[in-house]
């Protein structure tokens, strides 16, 4: 885990997310506390728990983006799940423990990618030799010689073959043979085993699942592919041979337990307001099942047991028709930090369209540049887009910054459609053009509900 200070974390988040300083600060402190915990003596390290939190705010204000960017900064296993996709244990559907298993799978991929970089040079060398063997099969005469131990090696033929191999190697490295067909053996993946049930594999006992997969033989087949494809296939196969799977599993389990982050979205959909009558098994049941996971328990996975004591849980919800106090008191206690995200203003929309690295205006400019069309957004066009998006959020449903996407796409619709025929042109988008494209829709609130 990178030892970013809270200030550095907030500065990194500012590159992609506008505003919401309180949420950024709370998240940055939570991440820094995890690093601080790792520096503690072992005697008290296990006593320090994660700072689980609830982000409260309307849709489109940056709740998910903060958690996702945060996980990317610290290179931690990160999983985003919706609380509504889980059901109480004993009912048809996915149980909450499956989110921990999914988090382990994310950690496995992260660690495997890191180990791939460690063995990359050796794997590329082996893949190249294997590819040369496939491009230069031994002649029948050489094969006959190899069968007879008494036969002497033809030094001149061996030297000639070596020169040919090195010439082929040079062509291979110069990418001159990329489209040449070559025969390679591909190891297929063992297909998932269905256990005579309609349940998913995540609900099958991990030990049973691993046992059944070991029973299935690994299928292999020969395929004729281009050299370009063969290089990637052989590289992956060599990485599989060089990477220590036990080490990957051990590192992934440790990283899941020490640095894992689960973002639990739509938590407000599990609320049962006091005025609701009758049983509500799914909502209350899922809340009860979440209690031990967030508090800390051991979950069985196909790679081994995982303890969730130090997994960071970040919950989020709009809480329009309910409030956090409608959650079970026990669940509220396990998510002690509450951060309210602010509604976005028109000035925030202007900044969102211009400042972030992934701003919509920069995306559209880059996309149409591939067609040879240069797009120029004037400052008054940016203000017009922000103004219309802000007013639409006030008069219709408030969907936050996502409204900018719908407005911008509507403005760019004709230009994007005609772009292949406008190669070499420069298109200047100003206030007048934006308002002409959106005039009817912005004025007709009923129409804007369907189009924007």
C-alpha positions in Angstrom: 0.0 0.0 0.0 1.4 3.4 -0.9 1.9 5.7 2.1 0.0 8.7 0.8 -0.6 11.4 3.2 -4.2 12.7 3.6 -3.3 15.9 1.8 -1.8 13.9 -1.1 -4.8 11.7 -1.3 -7.2 14.7 -1.5 -5.1 16.3 -4.1 -5.2 13.1 -6.2 -8.9 12.9 -5.9 -9.3 16.6 -6.9 -8.0 15.7 -10.3 -11.1 13.7 -11.0 -13.8 14.8 -8.5 -15.1 18.3 -8.1 -16.1 19.5 -4.6 -17.2 17.1 -1.8 -14.2 18.1 0.4 -15.7 16.6 3.5 -16.1 13.2 1.9 -12.6 13.3 0.4 -11.1 14.2 3.8 -13.0 11.4 5.6 -11.9 8.9 3.0 -8.3 10.1 3.0 -8.1 9.8 6.8 -9.6 6.3 6.7 -7.0 5.1 4.2 -4.2 6.8 6.1 -5.3 5.1 9.4 -4.9 1.7 7.6 -1.2 2.6 6.9 -0.8 3.8 10.5 -2.2 0.6 11.8 0.4 -1.4 9.8 3.2 0.6 11.6 1.9 -0.3 15.1 3.4 -3.1 17.3 1.8 -6.4 16.7 0.4 -6.4 20.3 -2.1 -3.6 19.6 -2.4 -3.8 15.8 -5.3 -6.2 15.8 -7.2 -4.0 18.3 -7.5 -1.1 15.8 -10.5 -1.5 13.5 -11.3 0.2 10.2 -13.2 3.5 10.0 -16.3 2.2 8.2 -18.5 5.0 6.9 -21.8 5.9 5.2 -21.7 8.5 2.4 -25.1 10.2 2.2 -26.1 12.2 -0.8 -28.2 12.3 -4.0 -27.2 10.3 -7.1 -24.5 11.7 -9.3 -22.5 13.7 -6.7 -19.4 11.5 -6.6 -20.1 8.8 -3.9 -19.0 5.9 -6.0 -16.2 7.8 -7.8 -14.6 8.7 -4.5 -14.4 5.1 -3.4 -13.3 3.8 -6.8 -10.5 6.4 -7.3 -9.4 5.9 -3.7 -8.9 2.1 -4.2 -6.9 2.8 -7.4 -4.6 5.2 -5.5 -3.6 2.6 -2.9 -3.7 -0.3 -5.3 -6.1 -2.1 -2.9 -8.6 -4.8 -3.8 -11.9 -2.9 -4.4 -15.3 -4.2 -5.0 -18.5 -2.3 -5.7 -21.8 -4.1 -5.0 -25.4 -3.1 -4.7 -27.1 -4.0 -1.5 -30.3 -4.8 -3.4 -28.7 -7.8 -5.2 -28.5 -9.8 -2.0 -31.1 -11.9 -0.2 -31.4 -13.4 3.3 -29.6 -16.7 3.8 -32.1 -19.5 3.1 -33.8 -17.6 0.3 -33.2 -17.8 -3.5 -30.5 -15.4 -4.5 -27.0 -14.4 -3.5 -26.0 -14.2 0.2 -23.9 -11.5 1.5 -20.8 -13.7 2.0 -20.4 -13.8 -1.7 -19.2 -10.2 -1.7 -16.1 -11.3 0.3 -15.5 -14.1 -2.2 -15.7 -11.7 -5.1 -13.3 -9.4 -3.3 -10.8 -12.2 -3.0 -11.1 -12.8 -6.8 -10.2 -9.1 -7.3 -7.2 -9.5 -5.1 -6.0 -12.6 -7.0 -6.1 -10.6 -10.2 -4.2 -7.7 -8.8 -1.5 -9.9 -7.3 -1.3 -12.0 -10.4 -0.8 -8.9 -12.5 2.0 -7.8 -10.2 3.7 -11.2 -10.4 3.4 -11.2 -14.2 5.5 -8.1 -14.2 8.1 -9.9 -12.1 8.4 -12.8 -14.5 7.7 -10.8 -17.7 11.2 -10.9 -19.1 11.7 -14.6 -18.6 8.2 -15.4 -19.8 8.8 -13.4 -23.0 12.1 -15.2 -23.6 10.5 -18.6 -23.2 7.5 -17.6 -25.4 9.8 -16.4 -28.1 11.7 -19.7 -28.1 8.5 -21.7 -28.2 7.2 -19.5 -31.0 10.4 -20.1 -33.0 10.0 -23.9 -32.4 6.5 -23.6 -33.9 7.7 -21.6 -36.9 10.8 -23.9 -37.5 9.7 -27.5 -36.9 12.5 -30.0 -37.1 13.0 -31.7 -40.5 12.3 -35.4 -40.9 16.0 -36.0 -41.3 16.7 -34.3 -37.9 13.9 -36.2 -36.3 15.3 -39.5 -37.5 18.7 -38.5 -36.1 17.2 -37.7 -32.7 15.8 -41.2 -32.5 19.1 -42.8 -33.0 21.6 -42.2 -30.3 24.3 -43.6 -32.4 23.9 -41.1 -35.2 26.3 -38.2 -35.2 25.1 -34.6 -35.3 25.7 -32.9 -38.6 27.6 -29.9 -37.5 27.2 -28.0 -40.8 23.4 -28.6 -40.8 23.1 -27.6 -37.2 25.0 -24.4 -37.9 22.8 -23.6 -40.9 19.7 -24.2 -38.8 21.0 -21.9 -36.1 21.6 -19.1 -38.6 18.1 -19.6 -40.0 16.7 -19.5 -36.5 18.5 -16.3 -35.6 17.3 -14.7 -38.9 13.8 -15.7 -38.0 14.2 -14.3 -34.5 15.2 -10.9 -35.9 12.2 -10.9 -38.2 10.0 -11.9 -35.2 11.3 -9.0 -33.1 10.9 -6.6 -36.0 7.2 -7.6 -36.2 7.6 -8.7 -39.8 5.8 -12.0 -39.3 2.7 -10.8 -37.4 0.1 -12.2 -39.8 1.9 -15.5 -40.5 -0.2 -18.5 -39.4 1.3 -20.8 -36.8 0.0 -23.9 -34.9 -0.1 -23.6 -31.1 -1.5 -25.8 -28.4 -4.0 -23.9 -26.2 -4.9 -25.0 -22.7 -8.6 -24.4 -22.1 -10.1 -23.4 -18.8 -12.0 -25.9 -16.8 -15.7 -25.0 -17.2 -17.7 -24.2 -14.1 -19.3 -27.3 -12.6 -23.0 -27.2 -12.0 -24.0 -29.2 -8.9 -27.5 -30.1 -10.0 -28.9 -26.9 -8.6 -30.2 -23.6 -9.8 -27.9 -21.7 -7.4 -24.8 -19.9 -8.6 -21.3 -21.3 -8.1 -20.7 -18.6 -5.4 -23.3 -20.5 -3.2 -21.7 -23.9 -3.6 -19.4 -24.8 -0.7 -15.8 -23.7 -1.7 -14.3 -27.0 -0.7 -16.8 -28.9 -2.8 -16.3 -26.5 -5.7 -12.5 -26.9 -5.6 -12.8 -30.7 -5.4 -15.1 -30.9 -8.4 -12.9 -28.6 -10.5 -9.8 -30.8 -9.7 -11.8 -33.8 -11.0 -12.2 -32.1 -14.4 -9.3 -32.6 -16.8 -7.8 -29.5 -18.3 -8.8 -29.6 -22.0 -6.1 -28.9 -24.7 -6.5 -28.3 -28.4 -4.4 -27.1 -31.3 -5.3 -23.9 -33.2 -3.9 -22.1 -36.1 -3.5 -18.5 -35.2 -1.5 -15.5 -36.3 1.9 -14.9 -34.8 0.5 -11.8 -33.1 -2.1 -13.9 -31.3 0.3 -16.8 -30.6 2.8 -14.5 -28.9 0.1 -13.4 -26.3 -1.1 -17.0 -25.9 2.3 -18.4 -25.3 3.3 -15.5 -23.0 0.2 -16.2 -20.8 1.1 -20.0 -20.7 4.7 -19.3 -19.7 3.5 -16.9 -17.0 1.2 -19.6 -15.6 4.3 -21.9 -15.4 6.6 -19.3 -13.8 4.2 -17.8 -11.3 3.9 -19.5 -7.9 0.2 -20.0 -7.5 0.5 -20.7 -3.8 2.4 -17.5 -3.3 -0.2 -15.5 -5.3 -3.0 -17.0 -3.1 -1.2 -16.3 0.1 -0.5 -12.7 -0.9 -4.0 -12.1 -2.2 -5.6 -13.4 1.0 -3.4 -11.2 3.1 -4.1 -8.1 0.9 -7.8 -8.8 1.1 -7.8 -8.9 4.9 -5.4 -5.9 5.4 -6.3 -3.6 2.5 -9.7 -4.7 1.0 -12.4 -2.2 0.4 -16.0 -3.0 -0.2 -18.3 -0.3 -1.5 -21.9 -1.1 -0.5 -24.1 1.0 -2.7 -27.9 1.6 -2.4 -27.8 0.9 1.3 -30.9 3.1 1.7 -32.9 0.5 -0.2 -32.6 -1.9 2.7 -34.3 0.6 5.1 -37.7 -0.2 6.5 -39.4 3.0 7.7 -41.3 2.8 10.9 -44.6 3.2 9.2 -44.1 0.1 7.1 -46.4 -2.7 8.3 -46.1 -6.5 7.8 -43.0 -8.7 7.5 -40.1 -7.4 5.3 -37.9 -10.5 5.2 -35.6 -9.5 2.5 -34.6 -6.0 3.8 -34.3 -6.8 7.5 -32.8 -10.2 6.7 -30.0 -8.7 4.6 -29.3 -6.2 7.2 -29.0 -8.9 9.8 -26.7 -10.9 7.5 -24.5 -7.8 7.0 -23.9 -7.4 10.7 -21.2 -10.1 11.2 -19.6 -9.4 7.8 -19.0 -5.7 8.7 -18.2 -6.4 12.4 -15.7 -9.0 11.4 -16.0 -12.8 10.8 -14.3 -15.6 8.8 -15.7 -16.4 5.4 -14.8 -19.6 3.6 -13.6 -19.1 0.0 -12.2 -21.4 -2.6 -8.7 -20.1 -1.8 -9.0 -20.4 2.0 -10.7 -18.6 4.9 -10.8 -14.8 4.9 -11.2 -12.7 8.1 -13.1 -9.4 7.5 -12.1 -7.8 10.8 -10.0 -5.1 8.9 -11.8 -4.9 5.6 -13.0 -1.3 5.0 -16.7 -1.0 4.3 -17.9 2.2 2.6 -21.7 2.3 2.4 -23.6 4.9 0.3 -27.2 5.8 -0.3 -29.4 8.8 -1.3 -31.8 8.2 1.6 -34.6 10.1 -0.1 -37.6 8.4 1.4 -35.9 7.3 4.5 -33.0 8.2 6.8 -30.0 6.4 8.2 -31.7 6.0 11.6 -34.2 3.7 9.8 -31.4 1.1 9.6 -31.1 -1.4 12.3 -29.3 0.2 15.3 -26.7 -2.6 15.2 -25.9 -1.8 11.6 -25.7 1.9 12.3 -23.2 1.2 15.0 -21.0 -0.8 12.6 -20.9 2.2 10.2 -20.1 4.9 12.7 -18.8 7.6 10.4 -21.4 9.6 8.4 -20.5 12.0 5.7 -23.1 14.1 3.8 -22.2 15.0 0.3 -23.4 18.3 -1.0 -25.7 19.0 -4.0 -23.7 20.2 -7.0 -24.1 23.8 -8.0 -24.0 25.5 -11.4 -20.4 26.6 -10.7 -19.5 22.9 -9.9 -20.9 21.9 -13.2 -18.7 24.4 -15.0 -15.7 23.0 -13.2 -16.7 19.4 -13.9 -16.8 20.2 -17.6 -13.3 21.7 -17.7 -11.1 20.8 -14.8 -11.0 16.9 -14.3 -8.6 14.8 -16.5 -11.7 12.9 -17.7 -13.9 15.9 -18.3 -16.7 15.3 -20.9 -15.5 18.1 -23.1 -12.0 16.6 -23.3 -13.5 13.2 -24.0 -15.6 14.5 -27.0 -12.7 16.5 -28.3 -10.5 13.4 -28.3 -13.1 11.1 -29.8 -13.8 13.4 -32.8 -10.1 14.0 -33.3 -9.9 10.4 -34.4 -12.2 11.4 -37.3 -10.0 14.4 -38.1 -12.5 16.9 -36.7 -11.3 19.6 -34.3 -13.8 20.6 -31.6 -13.5 23.9 -29.8 -15.8 24.6 -26.8 -16.0 28.3 -26.0 -16.2 29.4 -22.4 -19.8 30.6 -22.9 -20.7 27.2 -24.3 -19.5 25.6 -21.1 -21.5 28.0 -19.0 -24.6 27.3 -21.1 -24.2 23.5 -20.8 -23.9 23.9 -17.0 -26.8 26.3 -16.7 -29.2 24.1 -18.7 -28.1 20.9 -16.8 -28.5 22.6 -13.5 -32.0 23.9 -14.3 -33.1 20.5 -15.6 -32.0 19.0 -12.3 -34.2 21.5 -10.5 -37.3 21.1 -12.7 -37.1 17.3 -13.2 -35.4 14.6 -11.2 -32.0 15.5 -9.8 -29.5 13.1 -11.2 -26.4 15.2 -10.3 -23.5 15.3 -12.7 -24.9 12.6 -14.8 -27.2 15.2 -16.3 -24.2 16.7 -18.0 -23.7 13.5 -20.0 -27.3 13.6 -21.3 -27.1 17.3 -22.2 -23.6 17.1 -23.8 -24.6 14.0 -25.9 -27.7 15.8 -27.2 -25.6 18.8 -28.2 -22.9 16.7 -29.9 -25.4 14.3 -31.6 -25.4 15.9 -35.1 -21.7 16.6 -35.1 -20.8 13.0 -34.1 -23.2 11.6 -36.8 -21.6 13.7 -39.6 -18.0 13.5 -38.3 -16.8 11.0 -41.0 -17.9 13.6 -43.7 -16.2 16.5 -42.0 -12.6 15.4 -41.9 -10.2 18.3 -41.6 -12.9 20.8 -40.3 -12.9 22.8 -37.1 -16.2 23.0 -35.3 -16.7 25.8 -32.8 -19.4 25.2 -30.2 -20.6 28.4 -28.6 -23.5 29.6 -26.4 -25.8 30.1 -29.3 -25.2 26.6 -30.7 -25.8 24.9 -27.3 -29.0 26.8 -26.7 -30.3 26.2 -30.2 -29.8 22.5 -29.8 -31.5 22.4 -26.4 -34.0 25.2 -26.6 -37.2 23.2 -27.1 -36.3 20.5 -24.7 -35.1 22.8 -21.9 -38.3 24.8 -22.1 -40.7 21.9 -22.3 -40.5 20.2 -18.9 -42.7 17.3 -20.0 -40.5 16.6 -23.0 -37.3 16.9 -21.1 -38.4 14.1 -18.7 -38.3 11.7 -21.7 -35.3 13.0 -23.6 -33.0 14.4 -20.9 
